[in-house]
Amino acid sequence: MQIAARCRKCGRVMNSQRIDNYRVKMTCPCGFSDYRTVTEKVKTVNPFYNKSHFAPYVESEKGKMVLTMQRADREHLEIISLEEISMLVSSDFELSEVLQSVAAKLAGQLSANVCNIYLLEDDELVLKATHGFEHEKIGKIRLKIGEGITGTVAREMQPLNLSKASKDPRYKVFPELNEEKYNSMLSFPITDKKNVYGVINLQTTSMRSFPEDEIYFVSIIANLILSAIKLRQKVASSKNAGIT
């Protein structure tokens, strides 16, 4: 499948090359490269894609019809978010910029008040991106593996979905973050099942549990972040090898 796109630098038509199930790399003779998401292939990433349609007169109850349309709209937005985040991950942006954009998009998509992304650094989980907290806290909030809910999720490499996180005995308080006003929390590990690389935290002021489809959506984002981390590690390793 060929995608016709023009270079944002010189305006010439770019060549396309399949990278994986849902990405195509666009390259221009001038040296500029970019990535596109093939909509049809997004179905393999998000199983809810096929449900993104309206079912009008089949539903007899007005309220039920509205709910169906609202759900379809959200699933359509999930596809858009996946495309945008996939392109961010594959871009030449610094990892810190990518994570900050992902945190904002994820919080907006799932109506969360806070989205924090921690990465493992020198055996500690370090806050690398946040939507909802002061950006000055980035790099300063640190947790050991096994410490707090976030550290527990990193150690066990299993997500935790809590409707009243502050009442959980594993909850660690950071007074400077004013976290007492937040109730629900979804903490999801960034892992390849062998090693942990970080944790994504979503928090809301409302007391609720995150539904399965939202947890699945976060799992996809976690895998995309993992891809971004490994891609940049590979590039850094190649550069170091070239220097030596």
C-alpha positions in Angstrom: 0.0 0.0 0.0 1.4 3.4 -1.0 0.6 6.6 0.9 0.9 9.8 -1.0 2.4 12.6 1.1 4.5 15.6 0.5 7.6 16.6 2.4 7.1 19.3 5.0 10.6 20.7 4.2 10.9 20.7 0.4 7.4 19.8 -0.8 8.4 16.8 -2.9 6.4 13.5 -2.9 7.8 11.1 -0.3 8.3 7.4 -0.6 6.6 5.0 1.8 7.9 1.9 3.5 6.0 -0.5 5.8 7.5 -0.6 9.3 5.1 -2.7 11.2 1.3 -3.6 11.4 0.2 0.0 11.7 3.1 2.3 10.7 4.6 3.4 7.4 7.8 5.4 7.2 7.8 8.3 4.8 11.2 9.3 3.3 12.1 12.2 1.0 15.1 12.5 -1.3 16.1 15.6 0.7 16.7 13.4 3.8 13.6 14.3 5.8 11.6 11.4 7.2 8.2 11.0 9.0 5.7 8.4 10.0 2.1 7.7 9.1 -0.4 5.4 10.7 -2.5 3.2 8.3 -6.0 3.4 9.6 -7.0 -0.1 8.5 -4.1 -1.6 10.5 -5.1 0.2 13.7 -7.8 -2.6 14.0 -5.0 -5.0 15.0 -4.0 -2.6 17.9 -7.4 -1.6 19.1 -10.1 -4.4 19.1 -12.8 -1.8 19.7 -12.2 -0.2 16.3 -14.9 -2.3 14.6 -17.5 -1.1 17.2 -17.0 2.6 16.2 -20.2 3.1 14.4 -23.7 4.4 15.1 -26.7 2.1 15.6 -29.6 4.5 15.4 -33.1 3.1 15.0 -32.2 -0.4 16.3 -32.2 1.0 19.9 -35.7 1.8 21.1 -34.8 3.7 24.2 -33.7 7.3 23.7 -31.2 7.1 26.6 -29.7 3.9 25.3 -29.3 5.4 21.8 -27.4 8.4 23.2 -25.1 6.0 25.2 -24.4 4.0 22.1 -23.4 7.2 20.2 -21.3 8.5 23.0 -19.5 5.2 23.2 -18.9 5.2 19.4 -17.5 8.7 19.6 -15.1 7.8 22.4 -13.8 4.8 20.5 -13.3 6.9 17.4 -11.3 9.4 19.5 -9.2 6.4 20.8 -8.2 5.6 17.2 -7.1 9.2 16.6 -5.2 9.2 19.9 -3.4 6.0 19.0 -2.4 7.4 15.6 -1.1 10.6 17.1 0.8 8.8 19.9 2.2 6.2 17.5 3.6 9.0 15.3 5.1 10.8 18.4 6.8 7.6 19.5 8.4 7.2 16.1 9.4 10.8 15.7 12.8 12.4 16.2 11.5 14.4 19.3 13.4 14.0 22.6 11.9 11.3 24.8 11.0 13.9 27.4 8.9 15.8 24.9 7.2 12.6 23.7 6.3 11.6 27.3 4.9 15.0 28.1 2.7 15.0 25.0 1.6 11.4 25.8 0.7 12.3 29.3 -1.5 15.2 28.2 -3.2 13.2 25.4 -3.9 10.2 27.7 -5.3 12.4 30.5 -7.6 14.1 28.0 -8.7 10.8 26.4 -9.7 9.1 29.6 -10.9 12.3 31.4 -8.3 12.0 34.1 -7.2 14.9 36.3 -3.7 13.7 36.5 -1.4 11.5 34.3 2.1 10.9 35.6 4.8 8.9 33.7 7.7 7.4 35.7 10.7 5.8 34.2 13.3 3.6 35.9 16.6 5.4 36.4 19.4 4.0 38.6 17.1 1.6 40.4 14.6 4.4 41.2 11.3 5.4 39.5 11.7 9.0 38.5 8.8 11.3 37.5 9.6 12.2 33.8 6.3 13.7 32.6 3.1 15.0 34.2 -0.3 16.4 33.3 -2.0 17.9 36.3 1.0 18.5 38.6 3.6 21.3 38.4 6.2 20.6 35.8 8.9 21.7 38.4 8.3 18.4 40.1 9.6 16.4 37.1 12.9 14.7 38.0 12.4 15.5 41.7 9.7 12.9 42.6 11.5 9.6 43.1 10.3 6.2 44.4 12.2 3.0 45.1 11.0 -0.3 43.5 8.3 -1.6 45.9 7.7 1.8 47.5 4.1 3.1 47.4 1.5 2.0 44.9 3.7 3.0 41.9 6.7 1.0 43.3 4.5 -2.0 44.0 3.2 -2.0 40.4 6.8 -1.7 39.1 8.0 -4.6 41.3 5.1 -7.0 40.5 4.7 -5.8 36.9 0.9 -5.9 37.3 -1.5 -3.0 37.1 -3.6 -1.7 40.1 -7.0 -0.2 39.6 -8.1 1.5 42.8 -11.3 3.6 43.5 -9.9 5.1 46.7 -6.2 5.0 46.4 -5.3 7.2 49.4 -6.9 4.6 51.7 -4.7 1.8 50.4 -1.9 0.9 52.9 0.7 1.0 50.1 -0.2 4.6 49.2 2.8 7.0 49.7 2.0 10.6 50.4 4.0 13.4 48.7 2.7 16.6 50.6 4.0 18.9 47.9 1.7 17.3 45.3 -1.6 17.9 47.2 -2.7 14.4 46.2 -5.4 14.1 49.0 -8.0 15.5 46.7 -7.6 12.6 44.2 -9.5 9.3 44.7 -9.3 6.8 41.9 -6.0 5.7 40.5 -4.9 3.4 37.7 -1.2 2.5 37.9 0.1 0.5 34.9 3.6 -0.9 34.4 5.7 -0.2 31.3 7.3 -3.6 30.9 8.3 -6.3 28.4 7.3 -9.0 30.9 11.0 -9.5 31.7 12.1 -6.1 32.9 10.2 -3.0 34.1 11.0 0.3 32.5 8.5 2.6 34.2 4.9 3.2 35.3 1.9 5.2 34.1 -0.4 6.6 36.7 -3.8 8.1 36.1 -5.8 9.8 38.9 -9.2 11.4 39.1 -11.0 13.4 41.8 -14.1 11.2 41.3 -14.3 7.8 43.1 -14.5 5.2 40.3 -12.8 2.2 38.9 -11.3 2.4 35.4 -13.3 0.1 33.0 -11.6 -2.7 31.1 -11.5 -1.0 27.7 -9.7 2.0 29.3 -7.2 -0.2 31.0 -6.6 -2.0 27.7 -6.1 1.4 26.0 -3.5 2.3 28.6 -1.8 -1.0 28.0 -1.4 -0.1 24.3 0.1 3.3 25.3 2.5 1.6 27.7 3.7 -0.6 24.9 4.2 2.4 22.6 6.2 4.1 25.3 8.3 1.0 25.7 8.9 1.1 22.0 10.0 4.7 22.2 12.4 3.9 25.1 14.0 0.9 23.3 14.2 2.8 20.0 16.2 5.6 21.6 18.3 3.2 23.6 19.2 1.5 20.3 20.1 4.8 18.6 22.2 5.9 21.6 24.0 2.5 21.6 24.7 2.8 17.8 26.1 6.3 18.3 28.4 5.2 21.1 29.6 2.2 19.1 30.4 4.6 16.2 32.4 6.9 18.5 34.4 4.0 19.9 
